[in-house]
């Protein structure tokens, strides 16, 4: 029996090494990045209270009931917003249009919401999509992709791909070719955003003119230092996922494979693990105190090394995806001003290349 157990363990280790073969990316952690000097504003205290309310909303529930309570709370975050945009539901692909007054319907943004691939919706992220429509003068399509665990991870990926393909040729007024395309997303949606860019490149479709990712998940292998080092300083992700620091990584990899039915080393689930060459201009915004900061740093460093124009802008002491707390949080408004400048820059370069 003893030798049988030893043989099983050896085979399990060997299988783990084969299935989850991965490149050591720790050399990317030596890149230096500028962090904005200003710390959190006074309004950040209110944001921290809102995050506590989010955690309290699911207390006392377990399993699916806990997840449903979290989804309900996230959707309610948009209830008090005074939106200036028009909201139009769309059935196929499923989602909603968010259109600021006077926005050009041929200028389009695909927005992919976050929520750990299991929560969130177009409704929960209207504070972001509303602002994006205004600053970009574009029609924003927030895709309502299928969520886990009711659906497979790849179902959500396919929904995002379908939405992008459709958006190239269709606007809120019907069939019409897009003159400007941007893809944006946060957290899990940021992962889908970055993965989508690579898929567009491989598929030969018209590539997006640019992309924006808020605090994206880029690597499900959980090997970046901040995944463990920033648990205490991340008031949103720390309480939710901090316990994983006590779990051996191989166990996390097997659990991820079982839940996602995709290996955590696959570029579909971990965009950092794929080729980052020939990608469009991409802006990543992240906080230096969150668990995912090193995932973003590694992605930006690797993309830069492979020749893609990816830039990383880092804020000090902000919560994960602080942009969703616009207009309450001054730093959220700063982030959207930063995005507006980025959009103007890529448009200027596009116009110059067309003239040339």
C-alpha positions as CSV (number, residue, x, y, z in Angstrom):
1,X,0.0,0.0,0.0
2,X,2.8,2.4,0.9
3,X,4.5,2.0,-2.5
4,X,1.1,2.3,-4.3
5,X,0.6,5.7,-2.6
6,X,4.1,6.8,-3.5
7,X,3.5,5.8,-7.2
8,X,0.2,7.6,-7.3
9,X,1.8,10.8,-5.8
10,X,4.7,10.7,-8.3
11,X,2.2,10.2,-11.2
12,X,0.1,13.1,-9.9
13,X,3.2,15.4,-9.6
14,X,4.3,14.4,-13.1
15,X,0.8,15.0,-14.5
16,X,0.7,18.4,-12.8
17,X,4.0,19.4,-14.4
18,X,2.8,18.3,-17.8
19,X,-0.6,19.8,-17.7
20,X,0.4,23.1,-16.1
21,X,3.7,23.7,-17.8
22,X,4.3,27.5,-17.6
23,X,7.0,30.0,-18.3
24,X,8.7,31.6,-15.2
25,X,7.7,35.3,-15.6
26,X,9.4,36.5,-12.4
27,X,11.9,38.5,-14.5
28,X,9.1,40.8,-15.5
29,X,8.8,41.9,-11.8
30,X,12.0,44.0,-12.1
31,X,10.4,46.6,-14.4
32,X,10.0,50.0,-12.8
33,X,6.7,51.8,-13.0
34,X,5.7,55.3,-11.9
35,X,3.0,55.6,-9.3
36,X,1.0,58.8,-8.9
37,X,2.2,60.6,-5.8
38,X,-1.2,61.7,-4.5
39,X,-2.8,59.3,-2.1
40,X,-6.5,58.5,-1.7
41,X,-8.8,61.4,-1.3
42,X,-11.2,61.9,1.7
43,X,-14.0,60.4,-0.4
44,X,-12.2,57.1,-0.4
45,X,-13.5,56.5,3.1
46,X,-17.1,56.4,1.8
47,X,-16.0,54.0,-0.9
48,X,-14.5,51.7,1.8
49,X,-17.9,51.7,3.5
50,X,-19.6,50.8,0.3
51,X,-17.3,47.8,-0.1
52,X,-18.1,46.7,3.4
53,X,-21.8,46.9,2.5
54,X,-21.1,44.7,-0.5
55,X,-19.6,42.1,1.8
56,X,-22.4,42.4,4.3
57,X,-25.0,41.9,1.6
58,X,-24.0,38.3,1.1
59,X,-23.4,37.4,4.8
60,X,-25.5,34.7,6.2
61,X,-25.9,33.1,2.8
62,X,-24.2,30.1,1.3
63,X,-23.6,28.6,-2.1
64,X,-25.8,29.8,-4.8
65,X,-27.8,32.0,-2.5
66,X,-24.6,33.9,-1.5
67,X,-23.8,34.4,-5.2
68,X,-27.3,35.7,-6.0
69,X,-27.1,38.1,-3.1
70,X,-23.8,39.5,-4.4
71,X,-25.3,39.8,-8.0
72,X,-28.3,41.7,-6.6
73,X,-26.2,44.1,-4.6
74,X,-23.9,44.8,-7.6
75,X,-26.9,45.6,-9.8
76,X,-28.2,47.9,-7.2
77,X,-25.1,50.1,-7.4
78,X,-26.5,51.9,-10.4
79,X,-29.9,52.6,-8.8
80,X,-28.9,56.0,-7.4
81,X,-27.0,57.2,-10.5
82,X,-28.2,60.2,-12.5
83,X,-27.3,58.9,-15.9
84,X,-27.2,61.3,-18.8
85,X,-27.1,58.5,-21.4
86,X,-29.9,56.6,-23.1
87,X,-30.1,52.9,-22.2
88,X,-31.3,50.6,-25.0
89,X,-31.6,46.8,-24.4
90,X,-30.4,44.5,-27.1
91,X,-31.3,40.8,-27.6
92,X,-28.8,39.3,-30.0
93,X,-26.1,39.6,-28.9
94,X,-27.5,40.1,-25.4
95,X,-26.5,43.4,-23.7
96,X,-27.4,47.0,-23.6
97,X,-26.5,50.2,-25.5
98,X,-25.4,53.2,-23.4
99,X,-25.5,56.3,-25.6
100,X,-24.7,59.8,-24.5
101,X,-26.6,62.7,-26.1
102,X,-25.0,63.5,-29.4
103,X,-22.8,60.4,-29.5
104,X,-21.8,59.2,-32.9
105,X,-23.3,55.7,-33.4
106,X,-20.5,54.7,-35.8
107,X,-18.0,55.2,-33.0
108,X,-18.4,52.2,-30.8
109,X,-17.0,50.7,-27.6
110,X,-17.5,47.1,-26.4
111,X,-17.5,47.0,-22.6
112,X,-17.0,43.8,-20.8
113,X,-17.9,43.9,-17.1
114,X,-16.1,42.3,-14.2
115,X,-17.3,40.2,-11.3
116,X,-15.0,37.2,-11.1
117,X,-16.8,35.7,-14.2
118,X,-19.7,34.8,-11.9
119,X,-21.3,38.2,-11.0
120,X,-21.8,41.7,-12.5
121,X,-23.9,42.8,-15.5
122,X,-24.3,45.7,-17.8
123,X,-26.5,47.3,-15.2
124,X,-24.0,47.1,-12.4
125,X,-21.3,48.9,-14.4
126,X,-23.4,51.8,-15.8
127,X,-21.3,54.4,-14.0
128,X,-18.4,53.3,-16.2
129,X,-20.3,52.8,-19.5
130,X,-22.1,56.2,-19.1
131,X,-18.8,58.0,-18.6
132,X,-17.1,56.2,-21.5
133,X,-19.9,57.1,-23.9
134,X,-19.5,60.8,-22.9
135,X,-15.7,61.1,-23.1
136,X,-15.4,59.1,-26.3
137,X,-18.5,60.5,-28.0
138,X,-19.3,56.9,-28.8
139,X,-22.1,54.3,-28.4
140,X,-21.1,51.8,-25.8
141,X,-22.3,48.3,-26.0
142,X,-22.1,46.5,-22.6
143,X,-22.3,42.8,-23.4
144,X,-24.3,40.6,-21.0
145,X,-22.1,37.5,-21.4
146,X,-23.0,34.2,-19.8
147,X,-21.7,33.8,-16.2
148,X,-20.3,30.9,-14.2
149,X,-21.3,28.5,-12.7
150,X,-24.6,28.2,-14.7
151,X,-22.5,28.3,-17.8
152,X,-19.0,27.4,-18.8
153,X,-16.2,29.9,-18.8
154,X,-15.8,29.5,-22.6
155,X,-19.5,30.4,-23.1
156,X,-18.7,33.9,-21.8
157,X,-15.6,34.1,-24.0
158,X,-17.7,33.2,-27.0
159,X,-20.3,35.8,-26.1
160,X,-17.6,38.5,-26.1
161,X,-16.2,37.4,-29.4
162,X,-19.7,37.3,-30.9
163,X,-20.4,40.8,-29.6
164,X,-17.2,42.2,-31.0
165,X,-17.7,40.6,-34.4
166,X,-21.3,42.0,-34.5
167,X,-20.3,45.4,-33.3
168,X,-17.9,46.0,-36.2
169,X,-20.8,46.0,-38.6
170,X,-23.8,47.0,-36.4
171,X,-24.6,50.0,-34.3
172,X,-27.6,51.1,-32.2
173,X,-29.4,52.2,-35.4
174,X,-28.8,49.0,-37.3
175,X,-26.2,47.7,-39.8
176,X,-23.4,50.2,-40.3
177,X,-19.7,49.8,-40.3
178,X,-17.9,51.2,-37.3
179,X,-15.5,54.1,-37.9
180,X,-13.9,53.7,-34.5
181,X,-13.7,50.7,-32.2
182,X,-12.5,50.4,-28.6
183,X,-12.7,47.4,-26.3
184,X,-12.7,48.0,-22.5
185,X,-13.3,45.9,-19.4
186,X,-12.5,45.6,-15.7
187,X,-11.1,42.8,-13.6
188,X,-12.5,39.6,-15.0
189,X,-13.8,41.6,-17.9
190,X,-10.4,43.1,-18.3
191,X,-9.1,39.5,-18.8
192,X,-11.7,38.9,-21.4
193,X,-10.7,42.2,-23.0
194,X,-7.1,41.4,-23.3
195,X,-7.8,37.8,-24.4
196,X,-10.2,39.2,-27.1
197,X,-7.5,41.4,-28.6
198,X,-5.3,38.3,-29.2
199,X,-8.2,36.4,-30.7
200,X,-9.1,39.2,-33.0
201,X,-5.5,39.3,-34.2
202,X,-5.4,35.5,-34.8
203,X,-8.8,35.6,-36.5
204,X,-7.9,38.2,-39.0
205,X,-10.8,40.5,-38.1
206,X,-10.6,44.2,-38.1
207,X,-8.6,45.0,-34.9
208,X,-9.8,47.5,-32.4
209,X,-8.3,50.9,-32.6
210,X,-7.5,50.7,-28.9
211,X,-8.3,49.0,-25.6
212,X,-8.7,50.0,-21.9
213,X,-8.4,47.6,-19.0
214,X,-9.2,48.4,-15.4
215,X,-7.3,46.3,-12.9
216,X,-7.3,43.2,-15.2
217,X,-6.8,39.7,-14.3
218,X,-4.1,38.5,-16.6
219,X,-2.8,35.2,-15.1
220,X,-4.8,32.6,-13.2
221,X,-1.7,30.7,-12.1
222,X,-1.5,33.1,-9.2
223,X,2.3,33.4,-9.3
224,X,2.7,37.1,-9.3
225,X,4.0,38.4,-5.9
226,X,1.1,40.9,-5.3
227,X,-1.4,38.0,-5.4
228,X,-0.2,37.2,-1.9
229,X,1.7,40.3,-0.7
230,X,-1.2,42.7,-1.2
231,X,-4.0,40.7,0.4
232,X,-4.0,43.0,3.5
233,X,-4.1,46.2,1.4
234,X,-6.9,45.1,-1.0
235,X,-10.2,45.8,0.8
236,X,-12.2,44.3,-2.1
237,X,-10.3,41.2,-3.3
238,X,-8.5,40.5,-0.1
239,X,-11.5,39.3,1.9
240,X,-12.8,37.3,-1.1
241,X,-9.7,35.6,-2.3
242,X,-7.1,36.1,0.4
243,X,-7.7,32.6,1.8
244,X,-6.2,31.2,-1.4
245,X,-2.7,32.2,-0.2
246,X,-2.9,29.3,2.2
247,X,-3.6,26.8,-0.6
248,X,-0.7,25.2,-2.5
249,X,-0.6,26.6,-6.0
250,X,-0.9,23.1,-7.7
251,X,-4.2,22.6,-5.8
252,X,-5.4,26.0,-7.1
253,X,-4.5,25.0,-10.7
254,X,-6.4,21.8,-10.5
255,X,-9.4,23.5,-8.9
256,X,-9.3,26.2,-11.7
257,X,-9.2,23.5,-14.3
258,X,-12.2,21.8,-12.8
259,X,-14.2,25.0,-12.4
260,X,-13.3,26.7,-15.7
261,X,-12.7,23.6,-17.8
262,X,-9.8,25.5,-19.2
263,X,-6.2,25.3,-17.9
264,X,-5.0,28.3,-15.9
265,X,-2.0,28.4,-18.2
266,X,-4.1,28.8,-21.3
267,X,-3.9,32.3,-22.9
268,X,-7.7,32.3,-23.1
269,X,-7.9,32.4,-19.3
270,X,-4.5,34.0,-18.7
271,X,-3.8,36.5,-21.5
272,X,-0.3,37.0,-20.1
273,X,0.6,33.5,-21.1
274,X,0.0,34.1,-24.8
275,X,1.7,36.1,-27.5
276,X,1.4,39.8,-26.9
277,X,2.9,40.9,-30.2
278,X,1.0,43.0,-32.8
279,X,-1.7,44.3,-30.4
280,X,-3.4,47.7,-30.6
281,X,-2.7,50.6,-28.3
282,X,-3.8,49.6,-24.8
283,X,-4.1,51.5,-21.6
284,X,-4.1,49.6,-18.3
285,X,-5.1,51.4,-15.1
286,X,-4.3,49.7,-11.7
287,X,-3.8,50.5,-8.0
288,X,-0.5,49.8,-6.4
289,X,-2.3,48.4,-3.3
290,X,-4.4,45.7,-5.0
291,X,-3.8,42.0,-5.5
292,X,-3.7,42.2,-9.3
293,X,-1.2,45.0,-9.6
294,X,1.7,42.7,-10.5
295,X,-0.4,40.8,-13.0
296,X,-0.9,44.1,-14.8
297,X,2.8,45.0,-14.5
298,X,3.9,41.7,-16.0
299,X,1.4,42.1,-18.8
300,X,2.6,45.6,-19.7
301,X,6.3,44.6,-19.5
302,X,5.9,41.6,-21.7
303,X,3.8,43.4,-24.2
304,X,6.4,46.2,-24.4
305,X,9.1,43.6,-24.9
306,X,7.2,42.1,-27.8
307,X,6.6,45.4,-29.4
308,X,3.0,46.2,-28.6
309,X,2.1,49.8,-27.4
310,X,0.7,48.9,-24.0
311,X,1.0,51.5,-21.2
312,X,0.4,51.1,-17.5
313,X,-0.8,53.9,-15.3
314,X,-0.7,53.3,-11.6
315,X,-2.7,55.1,-8.8
316,X,-1.7,55.0,-5.1
317,X,-3.9,53.3,-2.6
318,X,-7.0,52.9,-4.7
319,X,-9.5,50.1,-4.3
320,X,-9.9,47.5,-7.1
321,X,-11.7,49.0,-10.1
322,X,-12.1,52.4,-8.3
323,X,-13.4,53.8,-11.6
324,X,-16.8,52.3,-10.9
325,X,-17.2,54.8,-8.0
326,X,-17.6,57.7,-10.5
327,X,-18.6,60.5,-9.8
328,X,-18.2,60.0,-6.1
329,X,-14.5,59.5,-6.2
330,X,-12.2,62.2,-7.6
331,X,-9.6,59.6,-8.6
332,X,-12.3,58.0,-10.7
333,X,-12.8,61.2,-12.6
334,X,-9.0,61.5,-13.0
335,X,-9.0,58.0,-14.5
336,X,-11.6,58.9,-17.1
337,X,-9.7,62.1,-18.0
338,X,-6.7,59.9,-18.5
339,X,-8.8,57.6,-20.8
340,X,-10.1,60.6,-22.7
341,X,-6.5,61.7,-23.4
342,X,-5.6,58.2,-24.5
343,X,-8.5,58.1,-26.9
344,X,-7.6,61.4,-28.4
345,X,-4.0,60.3,-28.9
346,X,-4.8,57.1,-30.7
347,X,-7.3,58.9,-32.9
348,X,-4.7,61.5,-33.8
349,X,-2.2,58.7,-34.7
350,X,-4.9,57.0,-36.7
351,X,-5.8,60.2,-38.6
352,X,-2.1,60.9,-39.3
353,X,-1.6,57.4,-40.7
354,X,-4.6,57.7,-43.0
355,X,-3.4,61.0,-44.4
356,X,0.1,59.5,-45.0
